[in-house]
Amino acid sequence: MDNATCLETSTAQYSTQFRFEEHAVSNFSYQVGGRAEIVSLNLGEDKSIGKPLNKTEYEFYETAVKSLPCNLQDYIPCYRGVVEIKNGKPATLQRLRTKRKGCYIVLEDVTSTFKKPSIMDLKMGTRQFSDTMPPEKIARKKKRSLMTTSNELGVRVAGIRSYNSTESCGHYHMDKMQGRELTTDSIQSAFRMFFFDGNELHVAAIERILQKLRNIIELIKLCDSVRLYCCSLLLVYESDKTAKLNYKTDIRIIDFAEFQTQSGDGVRYDGPDEGFLRGLESLVRLLGNLVKEGNEKKKDITEEHEDEDEEKD
């Protein structure tokens, strides 16, 4: 095959062969959080992303994900194997070689079905470290949680990129450093800006996301022993005006590099991840406030128009 290579993956859940063209690797336009650079992989009809391989995350997608409730797997990106990228070309990976530069986990591109995706990356949970981290890193993570909304709310904004007509560039941005500056009082404004396009608050999109969040909460409660340390939640909604009436949304749990089912001493955890649940419940409350705010504003506008009509009569 001239100027092309293949990747073959075989797992209990997925078995296929992809054909990669020579220039199939490019920058991923919609990364809003995380330190590792995400790349876009052209697989034809199957739009995918590649993220640098991490052994724990690889083991999660290969094995641990299958033990989660089936419905919860709907909220996790589809896993498509591992690929080694050399000089911009994916090449067949014969065996897993951890810590080698150029090895990427291949996942579905959640944004690919959106015309103009607005994206928010949220760092979830009250605990932002695993037992395998070095002591100095654990201390740093603990301090960061105490100084941000992670400690009280179990959720922290890691990045936002949403379409907004009032911004000079046409987008509203917030990076992780700005997210760390938010307080339990000001974080509400970040969510408001995410769902505001410069003209209106997308209440219908918020309501759809709320429904999915409530589903995730019930599913996480069934995950005995699972600890989603350092995981993020990706919120996506359609900002394209022509597709607005569909109010397309998506939510995915991502970043499983610190996933655990037992402590560093080998003791199996009991019950669900309460810190992650606190973050989800905080989101339900914050977004619920936005729905109430949007509906009240809509009511005020309707009443104002009715008053104007009465004056004309």
N, C-alpha and C positions, 0 to 999 in steps of 0.2 A: 504494500500500500504506500504509494508515494505521498510524501508530506503529511502522513497521518499515522496515528498510533491508536491502540485500543486499550481500554481498561475493562477487565472482567471482574465482577464481584459475585460472590456466592455466599449467601447467608440463609438462615432458616426462613427469613421474611422476603428476601430480595435476591434475584438471580437474573442478571442481564449482561449485555455487552454494549458499551458505548463506543462510538467512533469519534475521535477528537481530530479536528483539522489542525493544521500547523499553528494558526494564529487564533486558537480557541480560548485563550486566556486574556482577560482584560480586567480593568479596575471595576469594582462594584460600586455603583453610584449611590446606593441607599444605605450605606453603613453609617449609623449615628452614634454607636457606642462601642465599647470594647477597645482593647489595646492592639490585639492582633489584626493584621490587615486581611480583610476578606477579599477574595477574588471572584470574578464572574466566569463561569465555565459554559461554553456554548455546546450544548448537547442536542442541538436541533430543536425538537418540540419540547423536550424536557429541560427547562431552564434551571440551572443549578448554580450553587455557590461552593467555593472551597474555603475552608478555614484551616489554619495550621494544626497539624495532628497533635493531639494530647492523649496520652495513654489511657487515662481515666475516662475521658470523653469517648474515646474509641470503644472501650469495654462497655460503656453505657449503651451505646447504639448497637453494638454487636450482641449483647447479652441482657443487661439489666432492664432495658426498655420493655422486653417481652414479659416481664413480671408485673408491669404496671397494668391498671385497669384498661381494658381495650378502648373505652371511650376517651380516656385521658391521652392515649396515643394520637388521637385526632388533633390534639393541641401541641404536638411535638413535630418538628420538621421531619419529613421523610428522609431516611438515610439511604444513600446510594453507593456507599463503599469508600475506598481510599485510593488516592492517586498520587503519584510522584510527579512533580512538575520540574522540568529541566529547560532552562532558557526559554521560558514561555510556552513550552510544549508539554502536555501531560504524557507520561510514559507508563507502560505497564508496570505495576508493582507486584513482584513475585511473592514477596512476603513482607510482613509489617516490620519496619525498621524505625523504632521510636527515637525521638530526639534528633532525627535527621532533617536538616533543612530541606524544604521542598516537598515534604509529605503533607497532603491535605485530606481532611475528611470532606466528603462530597455530600451536600444536603440540597434539598429542593430550595429554589428561590421563591420564598413566600410572596415577594412583591411582584412576581412576573405576571400575575393575572390582573394587576391594577394598571390603569392608564396613568394616573397621577397619584401615587401613594403618599399619604402623610404618615410618618412613622415616629413612634416614641419607644425608646428603650428604657426599661425600668429595672433597676437592680433590686431584687426581691429578698425578703427575709431580714430578721433582726440580727442574725449571725452571718458575717461575711468572711468566714475562714473555715478551713477544714483541719482535721487532725494531722494531716500530712505536711502542712506548711511549716517552715522554720519558725522558731519562737519569736524572732524579731519581726517577722511578717505578721504573725498572729497579733502581736502587740499593736502593730501599726493599724491593722484592720479593726481591732477593737476600738482604738481611739477614734478612727474615722467614723465608725458607726455611732459612737456616743456624741459626736459633733454634728451629725447629720440627721435627717428624718428617718434613717434606717432604724435607729434605736427605739423610737416611740411608735412609728407608723409601720415599720417593716417594709418600707418601700422608699426608693430614692431615684430621682430622675438621672439617668445616665446619658441621655441625648434625645433631642427632638429635631425633626425636620418636617415642617408642615407648610402647605401652600397658604399664603396670606397676601391679599392684594394691597394691603396698606404698607407692606415692607418694600423697600427700594429694589431688592433683588427678587421679590415675588415669593420669598420664603421666610418663615419664622424659624430661627435656629436657637438651640440651647445645647451647650456641650456639658460634659460631665463635671467640669470645675464649677460652672454656674449652677448645676444641679446640686452640688454639695453645699452651696450657699443658701439654698432654700430652707425655710423653716416649716414647722407644722402649720403655721398660719399662711405663709406665702406660697406653699406648694399648690394650693387650689388655683392660684392665678396661672401657674404653668400649664395645668390641665385645661384651663379655660382658653388659653392662647393656642394650645394644640388643636382644639376642636373649633376654633374660630377662624374663618377664612377671610376676614376683613369686612364682611357684610353681615354674616349670621353665624350663630352657634349651631353646629350640626347635632341637634338633639336626637334625631332618629338614629344616627350612627352611635351616639353614646348609649342609647337604650339597647341597641343590638350587642354592643360590647358588654354592657352590664349583664345581659342574659347569659353570655358566654362565661363571664367571670363567676356567676353564681353556679353554673355547671361545673366549672373547674374546682370551686370550693368543695362541692360535694364529692368530687372524685379524689381530691387530695386527702380528704378525711378517710378514704378507704386505703390509703397507702401506708400501711403499717411498716415502721422501721425506716422508711425512705427519708433521707435528708437532702434537700435541694440547696445546699450551701453555695452561695455565689451565683446562683442561677438568675437569669433575667427573664423578663416578660416583654415580648414584642407586641405592640399594638399598631395595627394598620387600618386605615380607612380610605375610601376612594374620594379624592378631591376634584376629580374631573367633573366639570359642570354638566356635560352631556350625559354622564352616567350617575349623576347625583341622586336621582330618584330611586336607584337601586340600593343606595346606602350600604354598599359592599364593605365588610369589615373582616378582619382576621386577628386572631390572638395565638401566639405560640410561646411555649416555654423553651428557652434556649440556654446554651452555655452550661455544659454538664462536667466541666473539668474538675470540680470539687465534690461531685456526687458521692454520697456515702450511705451505707446501710448498717454500719456498725462503727463503734468508736475506735479510737486509736489503740485501745487495749483489747480490741476484738470482741467487745460486748455488743450484742445486737440491740439496736435502739427499739424502744417501745412507742407505739402510737405514731400519728402523723407528724409532719414538720410544723410545729405550732408557730414558729417565726415566719415561715412562708405563708401560712394561713392568715396571720395577722396582717401581712402585706396585702393579701387579696381582699380581706374584709375592709381594710382602709381604703382600697381602691373603690370598692362598692359604695362606701359612704361618700367619698369625694366626688365620684361621678354622679351619684344620686343627687348630691347638692346641685350639680350643674344642670341636671335634667329639670329639677324644681325651678332653678333660676331661669332657664330657657323658657319653660312653660309659663311662668309668671310674666316674663317680658312679652311673650306672644299674646297673652291675655290682655295686657295693658295696651298693646298696639291695636288689638281688635276693638277694645272698648273705646279707644281714642277715635278710631274710624267710625264707629257707630255714633259717637257724639257729633262728629263732623256731619254725618248724614242727616242727623236730626236737625242740626242748625240750618242745613240747606232746605229741608222740608218746611 
